[in-house]
Amino acid sequence: MRIAQIAPLWITIPPLKYGGIERIIAMLCDGLTDKGHEVTLFASPGSKTRAKLISVFDKPLLDVNISWSNPVWNLRNLSLATEMANEGKFDIIHSHLDLWTLFFHNLTKTPVIHTMHNPLYRTNADANKDDRLRLFMEEAKRTNIVFISQSAKDQAMLEFPEKRARIIYNGTDLSHFQFNEKGGDHFVWIARMNKHKGVENAIAAAEKLGAKLLLAGRIDPTQIEYFETYIKPHLNEKIQYVGELTENQLSDFYGPAKALLYPIEWEEPFGLVVTEAMACGTPVIAYRRGSMPELIEDGKTGFVIDSNIDLLVEAMEKVGQIDRTLVRKQAEEKFSKEIMVENYEKAYYEIIAKK
């Protein structure tokens, strides 16, 4: 197949540090190319890929302070891919650009598939005042959509025709994560630094237990005040912030830990850090929100608990009972990049056949 992959343009593919969507796109492009498909990646310059790279802007957008809310160059990205599709250069277009895809998918006879990386529910009680949701509602019958968990599909505030909606889990490059059979005595938390990701809950539980906790992750400019006010005062010898990590540093971060704490406060569609930790054999303790019950087998690969600090502490005390071999095995059997690539490949063939 001739496949176009449309990536967001704010950072490179794969990301140097933070960037879950970008990491998924990188694995997809390389995996599909290795399987013999002709893949064209529309992404930022500087991206490293085995696919053919096309860039519509001369730098990653964040490098020149173009706001996340400014769609101009991502719209140009989509328009160029659509133009090339109409010239007969692609068999299918796979977009990762949220609602912006909906302005273009009807302008070409080339099938378009759309991965929904972000939640699809109302930000306003009145759907008619939520432009994003209203647009998805209008286009639902014509949209080939992939949700990254059953939870994400269930949480969506609208329904898509069954033949057009799929669930495909994100993959993890297991070769980048070394299995650690023993782990250690400390706990870890990693994500973008904000309240919804549960960092305050992780700190509260570690303080209550007297446990060592390492925090890692990106601090966006908008979150500096939050970090300075709510996180920094808790840092000491036992609770440490180690910064934003590169992918090469992740295995050494997850592997030696006793468990990853992920007491989130929102309905997270997936949570790549969960499967990355599992790839190292490190159990995960998470609140029962979003996709967590799908990713973690309670009592076998970690613990999924109600949102309560005392329950979090209790799980931390007994997490040593988890067989780390089983944790790694589940990552291999359910969340490998190879499984993800195969599932998308199958979806492409099905959509093209229906055309």
N, C-alpha and C positions, 0 to 999 in steps of 0.2 A: 504493500500500500504506500501511497504518497500522502504523508500526514503532516499537517501544519499544527504546531504547538504554539499557542499565544500566551506569553508570560507577562506579568506585571513588570513595569520598567524601572521600579525604584531602586532595586539592587540587582547584582549579577546572579547568573545561574551557573553553578550552585552559589549560595551565599558564602561570603567569607566568615560570617559569624551567624547572627540571627537570621532566620528566614525559612520557616517550615514549608510554605507553598513552593518557594524556589527550590528547596531540596527535593521535593516530590517531582517537580518538573524536570530537574536534572536527571533523576533516576529513570523517569519515563523516556526521555529523549535517548539516553545512552542504551537503555534496555531494548527499546524498539529498534534502534539502529543495529544493535548486535544481533537482533532476530532477522535482519535483512530488509527492513523497511526503509523507505526514503523519507527521512524526517527533516523538516525545516523548522527551526526554532526562531520565533520573533521575540527578541529579548534585548537586554542592555548590552552595549559593547563591553568587552572584557569577560563575557561569559565563556566558560570552558565546557564544550560539548562535542560529542561525536556526530551530532546533527549539523546540518548547514545552518549557519547563524546569519540572521538579518536583523539589523538595528536601525530604527527610524530616528534615533536621537544619539548625539555623540558621547553622552556620558550617562551613567546611572542617575536617575532623577534626584535621589537624595543627595548626591554629590554636589548638585547645584541648587539645593534647597527648594526644589519644587514640591509643593505640599501634596500629601496623600490625597487630599480632596480635589486636586486639580487633574481632570481627566484628559486633557488635550492630547498629550503624546500617546497615551494608551488608546485613545480613539483613533489616532493616526495608525497605530500598530494594527488595530482591527481592520481599518479601511484598506490598508495595503494588502493584508492577508486575503480580504474579500476580493479585491481587484485581481490578485494572482489566481485565486480559485476560479473566478469567472473567465480567466484565460486558459482554464483547463489544467492547472498545475498541481491540484490536490484532489485526492479522493475523499478526504474528510478533514475538517477543521476541529481542533480540540482547544477550547478557550478556557482560561483560568481567570477571567476578568470580570466576574460578578455581573451586575446588571448591564454593563456597557455592551456586552455581547448581544443583548436583546435588540439593539438598534441596527444590527448588521445581519443577523442570522436569516432574515427573510429576503435579503438582497442578493442571495446566491442560491443556485441549485445544488451546490456542494453541501452535503450534510454537515451539520455542526453539532458537536457534543460539548457540554458545558459542565465542568466540575464546580459544585457549590462548596467552596472552602469555608464560607462564612455562614452564620445562622440566617435563616429565612423566616423571621417572625416580625410582628409589628413593633415599631418603635413609637407608634401612636395608637391609641385605642380605636381610632377611626381609620380604617384602611384607606378611605378616600383621601385622607390627609397624609398618608405615607406613600410618597411617590414611588419609592423602590418597590414596595410590596405590590402597589397597584399595577405597576408595569409588569411584574412577574405574573400577576393574576391574568392580565390581558394576553400574555404570551404563553401561558402554561400549556395549552393544547398543541403548541408548535415547538416546544422546547424539549430537546433530548438532554436530560439532566442527570448528573451523578451526585448522590449524597455520600459523604465519607463515613457515615455510620447510620444505623437504624434510628438512633436517637435524633440525629440531625433531620432525618426524613419525618419522623413523628412530630418534632418540634415545629416544623414548617407550618405557617399559618394558611397554607393553601395546598390543594392536591393537584398532582400531575397525573395524566393518564398512565396506568400501570406499564404499558408497553414503552413509555418514554422515560420512566424513572428507574434508576438503578442505584444499588449500594455497592461501593467498592472502597474497601479500607485502604488507608495510606500504607505505603510500604516503608521498610527500613533496610538500609544497606548493611546486612549482618556482618559483612567482611570488615566493616569499620569499627565494630564493637566486639571487644575481646571478652570471652566468658571468664568471670571471676568466681571461682567455686566457693570461696570462703567469705568474701565481703569484709566488713570491718565493724567498728563499734559506733561510728558516727552516721548521721542522716544527711540527706541532701534535698535541696529544693532548687528547681531551675525553671525559668519562664521569663517572659517580659515582665518587668517589675511593675505590678499594679495590684490593687486590692482584690480584683476579681480572680486573680490567679492563686489566691490563698496564702500569700507569703506571711501575712500577720498571724494566720492560724498556725502555720508551721512553726513560727517563732514562739508563739504562746505555748504550744505543746512541748517544744524543746526546753523552754524555761521551766515548765512545770515538772518535767522529768529530770531536768538537770543534764540533758544530753547535748552532745556537740552537734552543731548544724552548720553546714556549708551552703551558702546561697550563691546562685549564679544567674546571669541573664542580663539582657539589654535594659538600660534605663533610657527611655525616650525623653527628649527635651521637655515634653509636657508632664513627665512623671518625676522630674528632679525634686520638685517641692515635696511631693508625696514621700519620696525616699528619704529626704533630709528630715522630714517631720515625724514619720511613723516607723521607719526602719533603722536609720542610722543610730538613734539613741539606744537600740538594743544590741548593737554590735560590740563584741568583746572577745576574749580568748576562746570562748565556747561557740559563739555565734558569729560567723565571719562571712563577709561578702567578697567573693573571689573574682568578680567582674564578668564580662561577657566572653564566652568561650568560643573558640573555633571548633569545627567538626573534629579535627584531629585531637583536640583536648577532651572531648566528651567521654570517650571510653575510660580514660583515667579518672574522670570525675565520677561517673556512675559506678564503675566496677568495684572500687574499694568501700563503697557505702553499705551500710546495713539495710537501708531501704530509701527509696525516693518518697518524699512526702508531697502529696498533691491535693490538698484540701481546698479545692476550687469553690468559688462562689457564683458560678454561672453555668449555663448549659453548654459546656464545651463540645463542639462537633466531633473532635477527635482527640488531640493531645499527643503529638509526636514524641514528646519527652517520655511518655509512659512506655511506649514500645521500644524506645532507645534504651531506657534503663533495663527493661526486660531482656533485651538482646545481650546485656552484660550479666544476666542472671540475677539482677538486683530486683527484689520485690517492690511493689508499689502500694502505698497506703493512700487511698483517695476518698473524698466525699462522694456520696451517691448522687452525682450530678452529671448531666449530659451523657456522654458515651462511656463513662468510666465502668459501668457494669458489663459493657460489651468487651472492653479491652482487658479487664482484670478478672480472673476467676477467683472469687472470694474464698479465702482459706487455702488456695493452691498456688496462686502466683502473686498473692498479696492480700489486702483486705479492702473491701468497699463498705464504708460505714456511713451512718447518718451524720449530718453536719453538727458535730459536737466535740469540743476540745477534750473532754474526759474520755470519749470513745477513741479519739485519735491517740491519746497517750496510752490507753489500754492496748491498742493495736501495735503501737511502737514497742511495747514491752514483750509482746509475744511473736513479733515478726521473725525472730530467729528460728522459729519452728518451720518456716517455709523452705522447701527443697529448691535450691537455686537452679538445679539441673532442669526441673520441670518448668521454671520460669523461662529459661533460655529456649527450651523445647517449644513452648507455646509461641514465642516470638518467631521461631523458624517455621512453624506449621501454619500460622495465621497472618503474620505481618511482614513477611519478607518482600523485598522489592520485586523478586521474580514473580511472586503470586500477583502482586499489584499489576505488573506489566502484562501478564497473561490475561487478567480480567479486563483490562482496558482494550487489549488486542481483540478479545472476543466481542466486546461491545462495539468496537469499530466495524468489525465484519457484519454483525447483526444489523447495524444501522445502514450500512452501505447496501446490504442485501434488500432491505425494505424499500430503499430508494428505487 
